[in-house]
Amino acid sequence: MGRPTNIKLYQAEWCPYCARVRAALTDLLLDYAVINVAEDHGKRKEVYEASGQTSIPVLVDGDVVLDDDDDIIPYLKKTYG
């Protein structure tokens, strides 16, 4: 069992950038909620509502919203590492 957080990860299993973020979350032993999204960008209403765009991964941690694995991973390491 990992450390509890309020992190939500909008992602898809087929997405390699999402896999990088999931690996970082696992390495840091963090619990997080996974929201799997549709492959079709037009059907990603929940991602758009969280971040203002439809690309993934999107990580929401309280008031922090990040939408690129190259931003998310350093944030996780700095905040939880």
PyMOL commands that set and color helices and strands:
alter all, ss='L'
color gray80, all
select helices_A, chain A and resi 16-27+41-43+45-51+69-80
alter helices_A, ss='H'
color red, helices_A
select strands_A, chain A and resi 8-11+33-36+58-61+64-66
alter strands_A, ss='S'
color yellow, strands_A
deselect
rebuild
show_as cartoon
